Amino acid sequence: MTLYYRDLVCLACLILGAVSSANAYRPVVVMHGILSSYDYMTDMVQFIQKAHPGTEVLNVNAYNYAKSVLPMWDQVNGVQAKIQSFVKSAPDGVHMICYSQGGLICRGILESFPTNIHTFVSLSSPQAGQYGVTEYLKYLFPNCTKEHLYLIFYTDAGQHISVGGYWNDPYHQELYDQYGEFLPILNNGSNPAFKSNFLKVQRLVLIGGPDDGVITPWESSQFGFYDVNSENVSPMSSQDFYLKDSFGLRSLEASDKITSYTVPGVQHLDWPSNQDVFNKYIEPWLD
């Protein structure tokens, strides 16, 4: 083989190697939170593409701003339709990084549709519910306190507001179970397919912290929540849905597929743009 042709072969091998390396990373779906938009996740997208060049990233452009308060199941179905072809095009699976309310939308997709999600990163998401009036709720309900919001949310009309679908008042659990059209259904195991679908995920990463200031209690980001008729917080392992393994959370932990990170010093609005959070707690799981 002449030197010229040998050089061409070497160059071709280098190019193929570079392409192979670029395509080695699984694609990533990124989902924003309430009263926000896909633009808010731009930093996260850039973090991914800088750390893993060539990674395909779908930053979901749906249910932005005011539309983010539409009913939760509407958003689950709408987002699933948006990502369906993207996910199906990746036979080795995709990763999902879902922030705040977006984490519950993504969990709704994981449970209600058979998908090939490899890693689900739940970034400061109220997975066990919300019971606290923070700035975004004051924007929606400026004159309400948390003690009275059940009067709005635990009605048929209240369930047409996204937050109503995961409002979890520890002092009104009968009404929560009676009226709740979203989170109680995700948690209670009434649909066996939800559990089998959820158990397809290979890694669940739960990220939250005590200085969040929005998710209330902050432990909800790791499936902890208030005890019934109390504001004493118990961890995931004490929750009824975990003990009954109603949607597969206990099974997932038994398989060593859950990783939780408690990160102090990060406020709620800063999670998607915090480079340190990405580097330490998200990037290691994006293979």
Stockholm file with secondary structure:
# STOCKHOLM 1.0

chainA/1-287         MTLYYRDLVCLACLILGAVSSANAYRPVVVMHGILSSYDYMTDMVQFIQKAHPGTEVLNVNAYNYAKSVLPMWDQVNGVQAKIQSFVKSAPDGVHMICYSQGGLICRGILESFPTNIHTFVSLSSPQAGQYGVTEYLKYLFPNCTKEHLYLIFYTDAGQHISVGGYWNDPYHQELYDQYGEFLPILNNGSNPAFKSNFLKVQRLVLIGGPDDGVITPWESSQFGFYDVNSENVSPMSSQDFYLKDSFGLRSLEASDKITSYTVPGVQHLDWPSNQDVFNKYIEPWLD
#=GR chainA/1-287 SS CCHHHHHHHHHHHHHHHHHHHHTTSCCEEEECCTTCCGGGGHHHHHHHHHHSTTCCEEECCCSCGGGGGSCHHHHHHHHHHHHHHHHHTCTTCEEEEEETHHHHHHHHHHHHSCCCEEEEEEESCCTTCBCCCCHHHHHHCTTCCTTTTHHHHSSTTGGGSGGGGTBCCTTCHHHHHHHCSSHHHHHHCCSHHHHHHHTTCSEEEEEECTTCSSSSSGGGGGTCEECTTSCCEECGGGSHHHHTTSSSHHHHHHTTCEEEEECTTCCGGGGGGCHHHIIIIIGGGCC
#=GC SS_cons         CCHHHHHHHHHHHHHHHHHHHHTTSCCEEEECCTTCCGGGGHHHHHHHHHHSTTCCEEECCCSCGGGGGSCHHHHHHHHHHHHHHHHHTCTTCEEEEEETHHHHHHHHHHHHSCCCEEEEEEESCCTTCBCCCCHHHHHHCTTCCTTTTHHHHSSTTGGGSGGGGTBCCTTCHHHHHHHCSSHHHHHHCCSHHHHHHHTTCSEEEEEECTTCSSSSSGGGGGTCEECTTSCCEECGGGSHHHHTTSSSHHHHHHTTCEEEEECTTCCGGGGGGCHHHIIIIIGGGCC
//
